[in-house]
Amino acid sequence: MTALPIPSGPTIREIIDFAFAAMGTSDAMFGHSENEYAAALTSLNAMMSEWPFDQLGYIFEDAAGVRLEEESGIARQHMAAVGYALAERMAPSMGKTLTPETRRIKGQTYSRLCAAVADIPAAQYAENTPTGYRYGRTYFARPE
């Protein structure tokens, strides 16, 4: 029997609202229009198909389409990295720029995301390297 993954994590609307908040556009007064959410969703889908975001298990739309209230499949620990990266992509199209503090936080969360999803292969070292077999003390071949 095949086990189907159960979606979890923040909803797509939560991620997009996080990005709007990071840009400084609050929806407390008038709310965001459906066109703004559609444009943000297009940017989010494009971003989630690129590395390192494609490693997070984001659930792309199916035949029924995607609804903003559906869970994204992203772990909550990576929501900030996704939200800030989305804000950075959406800001120019809305005539906004991110503050230096927001850019700093975006850089930190992006670095943590890359470290979390990186696949670091094990390396084999030659016998005479310091980290190799029997911890040889020379870097170069010994003269004969």
N, C-alpha and C positions, 0 to 999 in steps of 0.2 A: 504494500500500500504506500503510495506516495504522500509524503507529508507536505502540505501546502504552507508556505510562510504566512504568518499572521502579521498584518501591518501593525506597526507601533510607532511611537515617537510623536513629535509635535505634528499638528495638522499643517497643511500647506498654507492656510490662512495665517497661522501663527508665525511661520517663517517669513512670509511676505510682510506682515505687520511689523515684525522685528526689523526688517530691512527699511521699511518706511520710517520707523522710529530712529534708526541709526542715521538716516539722512536728515532728520529733523522735521519731517512732515507728519504732523499729528492728525489723526482722524477724529479727535474729540469733538470738534465743532461741526463739521459737515460730513465727515466720513469720506472714504475713497470711492470713486466711481467704479463701475464694473469694467470700464475700459482700462483704468489704471491697474486693476487686478489682473486683467487679461494680458496686458503688456508685461507685468511683473512675472506672471506665470510662464510666458514665453521665454523670458530671460532665465528664469529658474530652470526650466526644462533644458535649455541649451547649456547652461552651466553644469547641470548635473550629469551631462554626458561626457564631460572632460575629466581628466585625472586631476586631482585626487578625489574629486567628488563622486566619480563613478564607482568608487569602492565602498560607498556608504549604504547601499541597498535601497536607494530612492525608488519609489514605485511610480513608473511612468504611466501616462493615461492608457486606458484600454479602449475597447470598442465603444463603451458607454461614455467615454470622456472622463475627465477628472473634475471632481468637485473640490472646492476650497476647504470644505469641512472634513475631507478624508485625511487619514493619517498618512504621513509621508514615507514611513519606513526608515527614517534616519534616527539614530540614537540621539537622545536629548543632549548628551555631552558634546555633540558636534553641531548643535543648532546655532551657536554663536558664530562659528566659523562660516557656516553656510549663509547665515543672515548678513554678516558683515561683507562677505564677498558679493552677495547679491546686491547689497546697497551700493557697493563700489561700481558695479556694472550698470545699475539703474540711474545713478545720480546725474551723469551728463545729459541723459535724455530728458530729465526733469529740470534742468537748469540749476542743479545743486552741486556742491562740492562737499566732500567729507572733511570734518575738522581734523587737525593733526592728531588729536587724542584718539579719535575714532580710527584713523589710519594706523596708529600704533597698536591699538587693540586688535584690529583686523590682521595685522602682521603676526602678532603673537598667536592668535587663534588659528591662523592658517598654518603657521609653523608646527603647532601641536597636531593639527589634522594630518599634515604630511608625515610627521613622525609616527603617528598612529597607524596609518595605512601603508607605510613603506614596507616593501618586502626586501629585506637585506639578505643577500645570499652569503653563505659561509665561504670563506676563502681558504685555499690550500697554500701554505707557504713552503718555500724551499728549505732544505735541511739546515743551511748555514745562515738563516736569518734569525734575528733575536727572538721572534715569536714562533719559530719553527720547531722542528723535531729536536729534542734534547737541548734546546736553547743554546744554539751555537753562538759563540761570542764574536764572530767576525761577520762583517757585512759582505765581504768579497771572498773570492776563492783564495785559499791559502797557497803561498808560493811553494813549489816543490823543490 
